[in-house]
């Protein structure tokens, strides 16, 4: 009796062929010597006759390998394409405009020149605070009433939620609120908070950035570049609470007793006046000049603009935004 094999496997057909040859050999040796030639010719004819014998009709159908189909998606968005229209002429010392999804630089002037960032510093202050505090953490005003520059007039001893202090620094640009966020850091206070800002800059590969304070007042080596600020802003737009705050034209906050109210109004004059503009941060000092960073999104077409040391930050930023959306085409993804 012949052994049994899987009939849908290659081995089955190979072994069947071998056994058939073996049977033919045995039959051939049993024939009288005179009939062996005739037997050989008959077998040869059957073997070679096209399409009608076992050997030529044998079909091997091995089991197909199981392959799981996979959809491959290219995640890198295609960059917007410019026409031949040149960018507007600006007074700003440094400019950077880019599309954050593809990383495409649309326009740049002095991208790596280190300049004073003024209150655009508070983007990093806010992101660091969001790293170390929960929105409902209660923080106490310590020396905030002694803050230099822009202030919302907090008083020593008052208590606020971290979230309300973030509104105070990002909407009204309050230096006293920034100081309060830093001074309340439980593991080292103000100086350690500034160290965390610089560590975050390092983590984000902001190679030309160094911070010496949390509000953007001038002094020491407190400088950055438009390129680094653009990267920082790209990080910031991924934080929902940050984006909620910078897109707020006005809000009233209170201390934890609900007895003292502060009406905050945005310092960003373009908010609510330009289609798709979702805020970010203003800045000004005498040496830094007028500074402005914006984020704009129209029908999923996104840009970040940075201008430093301008004589007309709002007008020049508007020109940049109009130029990008009027003279660039976003490919269909």
KAQUI-V879962 format. One line per field, one symbol per residue. phi: phi as a letter, one per 30 degrees, with the letter a starting at -180 (. if undefined). psi: psi as a letter, one per 30 degrees, with the letter a starting at -180 (. if undefined). burial: # if it has 24 or more other C-alpha atoms within 12 Angstrom, else .. A space follows every 10 residues. Layout:
phi=???
psi=???
burial=???
This chain:
phi=.ddcbddccd eedddddddd dddddddddd deedcddddd dddddddcdd ibcedccdbc bdddddbddb dccddddddd cdccdddddb dedbbbbbcd dciddcaabh dcddbdchdd edddeddddd dcbdecdcbc dccedcddie bcidcejdbb dedddddddc cciddddddd edddddckie dddddddddd edddiddccb ccaccjddli cdbabddddd dddeddddce deddddccda accbdddicb cbdcbddcdd dicbeidcil acaabdddid babbbbbbhi ccbccbbbhc cadddddddd ddddddbbcd ddd
psi=kklklkfgle eeeeeeeeee eeeeeeeeff kleffeeeee eeeeeeefkk ggleeffkkk ilkkkjkkkk kkkjfjlklk klagklllkl fkekkkkljf efgkkfkkkh fgkklkfbff efeeeeeeef efllegkkkk kdgffgkkak lghlkkflkl leeeeeeeef efhjeeeeee eeffkfhfbe eeeeeeeeee eeeghifgkk kflffglkkb hilaleeeee eeeeeeffje eeeeefgjel lklllffgfk kjjkkkfjff kffkkfkhac klkkleefak kkklkkjjhg jklkkkkkhl fieeeeeeee eeeeffgkkk lk.
burial=.......... ..#....... .......... .......... .......... .......... .......... ........## ......#..# .######### ##.######. ########## ########## .##....### #####.#.## #####..### ########## ########## #####....# .#######.# #..#.##### ########.. .######### #######... ###.###### #.###..... .#.####### #..#.##### #####..### #######... ########## ########## #####..#.# ...
